[in-house]
Amino acid sequence: MQVSSTFDSGNIEVLAADDPSDVRLRIRPDPPTDTPDGVKRFAQWFHFRIDGVRDVALTLRLVDMERTAYLDGWPGYRAAVSTDRISWTRADTAFDGHTLTITVTPDADVLWVAYFAPYDLTRVADLVGWAAQQPGVASRPVGTTLDGRQVDRLVIGDPDRDVPVVWVIARQHPGESMASWWMEGFLHRLLDTHDALSATLRDKATLHVVPHINPDGSFRGHLRTNASGANLNREWAEPTLERSPEVWHTRAAMDASGVDLCLDVHGDEALPYTFIAGAEGIPGYTAHQADLLERFLAAYVRANPDFQTTHGYPKDPPGGANLSMCTAAVAKRFDCLSMTLEMPFKDNADRPDAVHGWSPARCLRMGATALHPMVAVVDRLRT
Ligand SMILES: [Zn+2]
């Protein structure tokens, strides 16, 4: 039996892997790792493979979990497992406050285990390549990361037309791979030339889509940060080329295009629901912004009941927004509709799936159905 995580988005430290009934593992935190003992770190994402395990009853113990970033993420959570990296199901998982114990008996000789079904950079490249083959789509990367990767951006529609501009961003937090599955569903429908809803949105708006804003972080197996250890969704007030070039370049591209609607796609560790957080707490939040948000939320609920508005984050009080976060910073800078979409790591508690939990398939459909709320508000974005 052998445990390995040296691959795209791999993350685990092996403490003991001699006894299949007591494999001891630990999540490797994001940089900086030199935080004092007892201080919580950005650790939550894990992704590894085990070889030589056909019909072996495995008990995998992830230890020191009290030092992970979101303790509320573990009760009710079940680990994602796959023997082919295509079909991901959930394994029996228990949490005692310190150790996350995963029990599984694979029916194949290699097992992959992850916090959520991964979405690696090869698949991102496949998606971008496919999209760039479609009519009316231009590939215009916004810039380069610290590790030298491109931050892809797809421009859909003629950017010189005087129509509303929609920005959609995913993977600021690299451990939130559900955002990529959402993005795949969104782009496949948006670029479907037989879909009249897509055609309507593309007639009425230009779209700038950043499928993966933090490729360095996801390749390195990080939860929240880029190569320098910066949490990109806390960099929007003052991004720098040295620390957060992904945000610096994206914001510069937004300044060039303008923004009328921004949707930033994430995953939430604790809440078993899909929901949106708005920009209510920014200084000068307008009735127009509030009206657009209300219409967007109502249309998304109608389009896909996996989306809901009962559960979510508490709304920021007036003036209480964190302007270092994308949603608030963009809402303030461009006086526009700006939102954070959160999908669960666990499941949708209103419609649980015993086999898959919250799954890539559900994310794909959340992405595809996001066209409905966009069309519902597009005519009002500039009024
Ligand atoms: Zn996030």
Residues whose N, C-alpha, C, O or C-beta is under 5 A from the ligand:
A	BS01	ZN	H173 E176 H266 G267
